[in-house]
Amino acid sequence: VQEVTDKIEQLGNHRVTITGGEPLLQEPEVIELIDELTKRNKQYDFNIETNGTIVPSFHRDNVFFTYDYKGPSSLAEDSMNLDIMKAATERDLLKFVVGTPQDLDRMRRVLETYPTKAQAYVSPIWGQIEAVTIVDYMKDHNLQNVRLQLQIHKFIWDPNEKGV
């Protein structure tokens, strides 16, 4: 934790995203990292990207969570923890990762059945569903409180370029 804390401070960025696998599997270390950096500088703001399987046991004023919800086409839906819907705050993001129209139907049912304070986003699985299909679905079902999220690096990344 000390090594990571020092490196983050060295870089000088005050907006930090903690991601990779499931960061909440290392929750004590994540809390220690956040608390140490915040103690050093109150300007830090943290986003913890979680795969939607674990409800965090902590909240901080300078922390928000991005919870993934993977639909049926991912074959990982059984791992999703619907308790995150209750735990999420208005600062948090609930990102539905979709690959099929059935995933979109599931997203809509989840949002109708499990009200949440979190902001709802929908993000396509690259190569499985087109953004226009999602937009048409959102319009057809009048999903006013859902935002489309595109992973911009998928559009600008050149797989032939080295070092990216």
Stockholm file with secondary structure:
# STOCKHOLM 1.0

chainA/1-164         VQEVTDKIEQLGNHRVTITGGEPLLQEPEVIELIDELTKRNKQYDFNIETNGTIVPSFHRDNVFFTYDYKGPSSLAEDSMNLDIMKAATERDLLKFVVGTPQDLDRMRRVLETYPTKAQAYVSPIWGQIEAVTIVDYMKDHNLQNVRLQLQIHKFIWDPNEKGV
#=GR chainA/1-164 SS CHHHHHHHHHHTCSEEEECSSCGGGGHHHHHHHHHHHHHHCTTCEEEEEECSSCCCSCCCTTEEEEEEEECGGGTCGGGCCTHHHHHCCTTCEEEEEESSHHHHHHHHHHHHHSCCSSEEEEEECTTTSCHHHHHHHHHHTTCTTEEECCCHHHHHCCTTSTTC
#=GC SS_cons         CHHHHHHHHHHTCSEEEECSSCGGGGHHHHHHHHHHHHHHCTTCEEEEEECSSCCCSCCCTTEEEEEEEECGGGTCGGGCCTHHHHHCCTTCEEEEEESSHHHHHHHHHHHHHSCCSSEEEEEECTTTSCHHHHHHHHHHTTCTTEEECCCHHHHHCCTTSTTC
//
